[in-house]
């Protein structure tokens, strides 16, 4: 039980990747605040944790709103007394070519993927600093290297990598590890929306010639939030089958 006694907050945890992270960390003994703006899906994740004998509670905070983030962390502290782990997983896309991308779509993607990660990190940092321990994992994407039709998403995810570098430097003196995971093409129901030609093109750009699985990401998160990585910080790991860009 690598995480026995640890308390984790995972955002975007009603989705497929986030849910996989929750279940994997719960297997290792973590108590988990399952956050998703869609509270119903967050509650479904909590039910799965309870079914396997773990402890979790749900919250529907919008991570782009500071007060809602604060209320969520307050609930964690009230319920469990401390917070040890934050996984900034909440994110979404609104793709369009530059000349057709609206300001609204830019703001939505950058706020959710980047500002949300900042607000959540800012909310947990005082507790982690006080206890002299913490693990923050930011979820980026291989799209941070650049992808046509995703100037908003690429910019946000590149920002997440930069956020990891800055926070890792700033918080290292308090024994807080800050790392980043950049997934490649991961097989989830969302990848079913890709047409076969697009999917095959991406697979062919992946040296391992296959899509990854949700548990590949969950296991990378577990590594970064456990003490197996206690001397690793400010790193971005590509869980991508060797892919270097989309």
N, C-alpha and C positions, 0 to 999 in steps of 0.2 A: 504494500500500500504506500506508494511513493508520496501521496499527497494527504495522508491521514492527518486530520486536524487543520488543514488549510482551507481557506475560504476564497472562492473565485467568483469573479463577475465576468460573464461572457455576453457580449452584445450581438445582436443579429442571430440569437440562438433559437429562433423559431424556424429558421431556414435549414437546408440540408447540411451545409458545411458546419454551421454553428451547432446544430443538434448533435452531429458526430463528435464535435469537440466536447460538448457537455457530457455525453454518455461515456466518453473515454476517460475524462478526468474524474467523473463520479465513480467509475470502476476502481480508480486508484485512491478513493477515500475523500475527495474534496467535497465540501459543501458548496453549492453553486447557486448564485443569483442568475437566473435565466432571463435575460432581457431581450425583448423584441417589441417594436412599436405595435405590431400585431399581437396583442396580448393573448388572443385565443391560441395562436401557434406556440407562444411561449408556454402556456399552460399545458399544451399537449406534450411538449418536451419534458416538463416537470413530471407529468404522469409516467412517462417512460423511465425517468430516473427513479421514481418511487417504486415502480414495478421491479427494478433490479436491486432494490434495497438501499438506494442512496438517499441523500438529503438535498432538496432544492426548493426554491421558491421562485415565483414569476413576477416580472414587473414589465409594464408597458411604456417605459420612458422613451421619449423622442430624444435621441442622443445629440441632436443639434440644438437643444434647448437646455441652457445651463441649470435652470431651476429643477427641471425634471431629472436631470442627471444627479444633482445634489440630493433630491428626495430619494432616489434609488439607493445611493450610497448610504444615506442616513438609515434607510430600512435595513441594509446589510449590517451596519454597525449595531443597530438596535437588536437585530435578530441573533447575530453571531459574535458580536464584540470586536471584530477586527476584519481586515481585508488584506489578503496576501497576494492575490493574482488578479490581473486584468487582462482579458483578451479582447482587443478592439477588432471585432469581426464585422460589425454592421456596415453594409455597403450596398450599392446598387448602380445600375448603368442607365443612361439615356443617350443612346448613340445617334450621331448624325455627323455628316461632313461639316467642316468648319463653316462654310458659307450658309449652311442651313441650320446650324445649331443656335437655339434661342438662348438668351441670357438666363431665362428661367431654368433651362436644362443644365447650363453650366453651374449655376448656383446650387441647384438641388444635389448634383453629384459631388461637387467640391465640399459642400457643407456636410453631407452625410458621411462621406469617406474620410475626409481630413479634419474638418472642424469637430466632428463627433469624437474622433480619436483624441484630439487635444482636450476637449472638455472632460472626457472620462478620465484621462490621465491626470488632469489637474485636480479632479475631485478625489481620487484615491491617493495621490502623492503625499498629502500631509500625514495620513495614517501610516503609510509605508515608511516615511521618513522617521516618524516617531518610534516605530518598532524596530527600525534598522534592518528591514527586510522587505523585499517585494519582487514580483515578477510581472513585467508588462510585455505582452506580445501583440504586435500590430500586424494585421493581415493586409498585405499589399496585393500585387498581382504581377505576373510577367508582363502585363500591359504597361507597367511603369517604364519600360524601355522604349515605348512608342508604338502606336497602333492607329492606322487610318480609321477615321470615323469615331475616334474616342479621345479627342483632345481634352475633354473635361475629365474623363476617367483616368487617362494617362497622367495628366497633371496632378490629380488628386492622389493617385497611388505613388507617383514619384515623391510627392509631398510627404506621404506616410513613411517612405524610406528615409527622407531627410529628418522627419520628426523623430524617428528612431535614433538616428545619429545624435541629434541634439539632446534629447531626453536621456539617452544612455550616458552621455558625457556629464550632464548636469547632475544625475542621480546616482552615479556610480559610487560616490563617497559614502552614500547611505546604504550600501550593499543592496541596491535595487538594480536588477538586470533588466535591460530593455532590448528586445530583439524583434526581428521582423521575418515573416514568412511570405514568399511570393509564389503562389500556386500557378501551375500551368493549366492545361485543360483537364478538369476533373469531372468524372462521370457522375452526374446528378440528373434528376428530371429536367433541370433547366437546360442542360446541353441538348435535350431532345428538340429544342426549338431551332437548333442549327440545322441547316440543310446538309444533306450527306456530302455534297461537294466541299462545303466549307469545313466540315468536320474532318474529312479525309485529308484536306490540305494541311490542317493544323497537325494532325497525327503524323503526316509525312515530314513535317518540320521538327518532330520530336524524335530524337535519336533512339529512344526505346520503342518507338512505333506503337504506342498505345496511350490511352487516357489513364490518368491516375484515379485513385479511389478516395472517397471521403476519409477513410481511416488513415490514408497516407498523410493527410493534413493534420488530422487529430493526433497522430503519433508524433509529428514534428512539434505541435503545440505542447504535448506532454513533455517532450525532451526539454523545451525551453522553460517550462514552468516548474520543473522538478529540480532537485539539487544535482542532477547529473550534469547540468550546465552552469554550475555556480560560478565558474570563472570565465564565462562567455557573456559578453554584452556588446551592443552596438553592431550586431551582425544581421545580415539579410541572407536567409537560406532559400534557395530556389527548389521548390518541390515540384519538379516540372519534367522529369524524365530526360533531363539534359537539354531541354528547349532553352534557347537564349532569347527568343522574342516570338511574338505571334506573327 
